[in-house]
Amino acid sequence: MKKLIHDWFTEPNNDTYCLVKAMAATGCLIFFACALIHVIANKTFDFTAFGLGLGSIMTGAGAGLAMKKDT
C-alpha cells in the first residue's frame, strides 16, 4: 500500500513528491466529505451540482498537471 501511494504522488523520477497531485487528491476527498455531509443533513442530492463541482476540481487538477509537465 505504501508503494502504491508513493507511486501515485511522486513525479516520474519516483523521488520528488508532486504538490499538484497531492492537492487534487485532498480537494477530492474534501469535496466528497462535504457532499456526504450535505446529503446527511439535507437528505437531498443534486447530481448536476455534484458533477459540475467534481468536474471543476478535476479540470483544475488536469490544468495544473499540464502546466507543470515540462518541469
N, C-alpha and C positions, 0 to 999 in steps of 0.2 A: 504494500500500500504506500509506503514511504517513497519507493522508486516511482510509482505512478504519479504521485503528487509532484515529485521533483521533476519528472519529465514534462508534466503539464505546464508548470510555471517557470521553466527556465528557457533561455534562448537556445538556438541550435547548437551552441558550443557546450551545453549542459553544465556550465559553471555559473553563469550570470542569471539571476532571477529577473523576470520581466515584470515591471511595475504595471504595465497596461493589462496584462493577463490577470494579475492579482486584483487590480481594481475592478475589472469586468466580473470576475467571479464574486467578489464582495458585493458589488452592485446587484448582481442577480440574486444572491442569497437574501439581501436586504429587501429587494423587490418582492420575492416570493413570501417572505415573512410578513411584510406589510399587506400583501394581498390576502394571506391567510387570516391575519388579524381582522381585516375588513370584512371578510366573509363570515367569520365567527361573530363579530359584533353586530353587523347589519343584516346578516342572513340573505344577502344578495350577491350576485356575481355578474359583472358586465364583461362579456367576452371581448367586445370591441375595445374597451378601455384597457383591458389586460393585454391584449395583443399589441395595441399601439404602444403601451409603455414598455413591454418587453422588447418589441422591435426597435424602439428608440435606444434602449440600453445596448442591444446587440449592434446596432448601426454605429453608435459611438465607439464601441469596442473595436469593431472592424475598421473604422476610420483611424483610430489610434494605432492599431497594428499596421495598417497600410502606410501610415506616415513614418513609422519607425522601422520599416522592413529593411532599409538600406544601412541602418546603423549597427 
